Amino acid sequence: MRKVISIITILLSSIILSGCWDRIEVNDLAIVLATAIDYEEERYQLTSQIFIPRKAGGGSSGGSEGSPSGVTMIRTAEGSTVAEALNRLQRKVPRNMFWGHCEVIVISEHAGKKGLRQYIDFLLRYPQFREHAYVFSTSDSAKDILALLDPLERSSAESLREMANMKLGTRVTVLELAQSIEGPSRSATLSRMLMLPPDPGKDRFASNPYVKGLSLYKNDHYVKTVTEPLSVGILLLANELENIIMPVQVKNMEGSFSIRPIEMHTALTPQIINNEWRMQVQVKSKGEVVLNTTDGNLTDPFILNELDKAWSEHLKELAEKALSMAQKELKTDFFQFATEFRRHYPKQWNREQKNWEEIFSTMDVQVKVQALVTRTGKSIGPQGIPEQGAD
């Protein structure tokens, strides 16, 4: 009898269970891979790159030759805010837009002039956006960056994500961008993406994005674009310099040595002495020579020692130029000096944080660099030079 009552109870209980009443089938979703934010004609534009599953495995069809056209589509809407633009964007897509796979955010520098705060608030507040999506800046139209048909990748979203993973510039997520803007330095540095010109005779979108310089933000507003060598100095001081090859000239030698860093670390040591704020910057690097256009032989300890000195001086010069721009021109801490002072001197920081811009712009910063060439490549001596005594 007890078994019968239990079975009846279970059956009656199942009647009132809601089940998956609010489910959305995968076939009813429009999966967003990347998002772009522009500002034109006093209106915010929100662009989405949407995955087309039915063509993902079928190769290219239509579009530019050699590109995976048909794997994604682009949709754009505008509004007085980015939230209103999103609402209008959904009206242009016949499926429920799902933003949980959006791994890339591109913000135009023109939109950045209006301030990053509302974009950050929207991206972190809207439930579906990923806080670990990578953020880039561009001086081109952000929606055009998403519209590129990369011949190598399935979409421009994958191209941008791979470039971030290779650390060709800065690698900043939405969460890190918010922390940087809201932090004591109140600044941000984003990799600047441009459209690579297509091959002759090809559609202008049959190309891929590429990294060129940095976009600098002060108090959440875009203020300046920098390219090499300033961008290299900024990345060096911010401890983000990776994946680069730099030519170094040795005094009294024709040609140069091209060095690829294999280790690069920048340490910051703040000091407050007699109410004077100072910063000690210690850069340590190891690298390998990948090209030698001089007559110098790296088996010679004297030449190797001179190369170490020249590389150290070169890195120091790059850092000091970036410091001069940040302190004298923009009066903005792009290197997170403020974070170190707050960590080491919390009482003094709480008392003086409102004066940080003035303190930073007049601060004495000492840069010390120790750079060593630890690898000379597969060849030791210079190549392509006839041996002495040869006929």
N, C-alpha and C positions, 0 to 999 in steps of 0.2 A: 504493500500500500504506500509506503514511504517513497519507493522508487517512482510509482505512478504520479504521486503529488509533485515530486521534484521535476519530473519530465514536463508536467503541465505548467509548472511555475516557469521553467526555462522558456517554453514555447510562448507563454503569455508575455514574458519579459522581452522577447525578441520583437514583439509587435511594436513596442514603443521606442525601440532603438532607432536613432536617426540615421546611422550608417554614414556613408560618404556623400551626404546630400549636397555639399558645396564643392565637390571635386571639379577640377578642370582637366580634361584630357590633354595629353601632349599634342595631339593633332589639332587642338583648339588654341594652341599657343603660338605667338610670334616671338621667337627667341632673339633678343637684342644682343649683339656682339660688341658694339661700340657706340659711344654717344659724343656728339659735338655740340658746342655752345657758341653761337655767334651773336653779335649785336649790330643790327643794320636798320637805318631809318627809324630810330627811336623804338625799336621793337626787339625783343629777345627771340632768337631762333634756336630751336632744339631739333637736332637731327639724329636719327637712329640708323644704324646699320643692322639689318635684320637677316637672319640666316634662312635660306630656302632649302629645307631638307630634301625635297623631292629631286633636286638637281645636284645634291652634294656628291653623289657617287657616280654621276654620269659624265664626268669630264666637262670640257668647255663646250659651250654652245652659244653661237652668236657673239656679239661684242668684238673686242679687239683680238686679233690673232695672238695665240700664245698666252692668253690670260684666262683664269678660271671664271669667266663671265657666267652669270646665272646662279652662282652659289649664294650671293647676297643681293639685297636690294636696299635702296636708300629712301627714307621718307623724312620730310621736314615740315615743321609747323612753327608758327610764331605766336607771341602773346606779350602782354604787358609785364609778365613775369615768366620764369622758366616753368613754374608749376602750371600756369595757364597754357603755355605752349605744349606741355606734355598732355594735357587734357584734349587739346585740339589735334595733337599728333595721333592719339588713339582713334579718333574719328576717321583717320585716313588709312587705317589698317583693319582688315576684316577679322582679325583674330585678337585675342587678349594678349597685349604686349607683356612679355616677361623679361625683367631686367636683371635677373639673378645671375646671368652668364655674361653680363657686360663687364669686360675686363679693361677697357680703355676709355678714358675721357679726354677729349681734345677741346681746349678753350682758346679762342682767338685772342690775340693781344688787344684788339679793339673792345671785345667783351670784357677783358681783364681791366680795362680802364674804368669800367663801371663798378669794379670791386668784386672780389672773390667771395665775400661773405655769404651772399644769398645763394650762390652755387653750392658752396660747401654745406650750408644749412640744408638745402634741398637734397643733396646727394646722401647726407648722413641721416636725414630725418625720414625720407621716403623708404619704406621697409625693404623694398626689393633690391636697391642698389648695394653693391659690394663695397665695403669700406677699404678693401685692399685692391681696388681697381687702380691702374696706373694713370697718372695725370700728365698731359703734355700741353705745351703752348704752341701757337703758330702765328706768324705774321700774315699768312695766307688765310683764305676762308677755311674755317674748321670743317665745314660740311664737305668741301672739296677734298680735303685730306681723306675723309672716310669714303669718298666716291672713287678713289684710286683703285685700279684693277691690277694688283701686283702679279707679275708673271710667275713669281717664285712661290708665293703663298696663296692660300685660298681666299684671303681677304686682307685689306689694309689693317684690320684689327690685329690679325696675327703678326703682321710685319711690325707694328708698333710694340706689341707685347714682347716679341723676340729682341727688338732693339733695347727695350728696357732691361731685359734679362742679361744682355751682353754688356750693360753699363757703359754705353757709348756717351752718355751724358749723366744727368741725374736720374735716379730711379725713385720717384715720389708717388706714394699712394694717396688716396683721398684722405685717409685718416692722418697720415704724416703731414699732408698739406695743411689740414686744420690745426694740428698741433704746432706747426711752424708759424702760422699766421697768428694764432692765439698765444704763442709762447712769448718769452721775455724779449726776444729779438724782433718780433712782429715783422717778419720778412719771409720771403720764399724764393726759391730758384727752381725753374722748370726747364726741361729740355725743349729747345725750339725746333719744331719739325717743319720742313718745307717739302714742296712737290718737286721731285726730280724730273727735269725735262724729258719727254718721251723721245724715242728714236724717230728719225725723220720719216714722215709719212704715216706715223701712228697717231691714234687719237690721244688728246692731251691727258686723258685719264689712264692710258695704258702705261702706267709707270708705278713707282712706289715712293713712299715718304723717306726722307733722310734727315739726319741730325745736323744742324748748323747753328751752333751758339746756344746761348741761354737767355731766357726771359726773366727779368728781375722784378720782384714785387715788394713794395713797401707799404706797410699798413693795409694789406690786402688789395692794393691797387698796382697795376702794371706801371712801371716807371722807365724801364730801359732794356734794350737788347744789346748783348755783348757777344762778340765772336772772338776767335783766337787772335792774339794770345791772352786777352783778358779773361776769356772763359776758362782757359787752362789754369790761370792763377786762382780764380775763384774756386774751381773744383779742387785744386791742391789744398787751399786753406780750409775748405769744408770737408777734407778727408774723403773725397769722392772721386779722385782722379784715378781712372783705370782705363785699360784698353786704348792706349795711345802710343804712338811712336813719334819721338821728337828729335830733330837734328841738333847736334851740338858741335860748335866750332871750337877748336883748340888754338890758342894764341900762337901766331907765327907758323901755322900750318894751313896749306891750301886744302879746300874741300871740307868735309865734315864727317862726323860719326852719327849714325841714326841709332837711337837707343830706345828699346822697349822696356818699360818698367815691369818687373816681375813681382816686386813688393813695393808698396808705397803706404806710409803711415804718417799722419800728422797728429801730434799731441799738443794740447793747449794747457798752459799752466798760468792761471791768473795770479796776480799779486796786488796787494794794496799796502803800500809803504808810505807812512806819513800822509795819509789821505790821498795819495797819488795812485791812480789805477793804471796797472801795467799788464801786458800780456806777453808771455814767452811762447813762441811758436817753434816747435822742434819737428823738423821733417827728416825722416829716415827713408831711404830708398835703395833698392838693389835693382840692377837692370842688366840686359844683355844687348850687345851690339848686333844689329841686323843688317847694317850697311856701313861700309868704310870707303869713302871716296878720297881719302888722303893717301899719302905714301907711308904713313906710320904703321909700324908693326906692333901689335898689341902684346907680343911676347917681351917687348922692351918695358921693364918696370917703370922707367921714367915717363914714357908716353902714356902708359896706363894710369899713372899717378896724375899726370897733367889732365887726362880725360876726366878723371874723378873730380878734380878741382873745377874744371870747366862746366861739367854737368851740375855740380852743386851751385855754382854761381848763376847758372842759367835758371835753375829752379827758384833760387832766391829772388832773382830779378822779376820773374813771373809773379811770385807772391807779393812782392812789394808794389808792383804796378796795380794789382788787384786791390791791395789795401789802400793805396792812394785814391783810387776811384771811389771805393766804398766810404772812406773816411772824409775826404775833402769834397767830392762832388755830390754824392747821394746821402751822405751821413746816415748810412743804414748798415746794420750788422747782418751780413749775409752768411757769416761763418759761425754763428751760435756762440760768440764770446759771452753774451749775456747769460746763457745757460750755465756756463762754467763759473761765472762770478756768483750766480745765485746758489750754486751747489757748494762752493767753497766759502763764501762769505754771506750767509743768509741775512744777518742783521744789517750789514752795510747795504746789501742789495735792497732790502725792504725800505730803507731810509732814502736811498738815492735812485730808485728805479724810474721815477718820473723825470729824472735828468739824464737818462741813459743816452739819448741821442747826442747831447753835448759832451758827455763823458767819452763816448765811443769816438767821436770825431776828433778829439784832442788827445786820445790815449797814446802812450808810447808803446809801440809793438816791436819787439825784437824777434827777427826771424833767423833761425839757425838751420842749416841744411847739411846733412851728411848723406851724400849719394855715392854709391860704389858700383862699379861695373864688375859683376861677378861671373859673367859669361861672355865669351867673345864669339859665339856662334860656332858653326862647324869648321869655319876657316879661322886661322890665326893671323897670318900675314895678309896684306892687301892683295887682292886678286887682279889679274889682267895686266900686271906690270912685269916686263921681261926681267929675268934674273940677270944680275950683274955677271958679266963675263960671257954671256950667251952670244952666239954668232947672230 
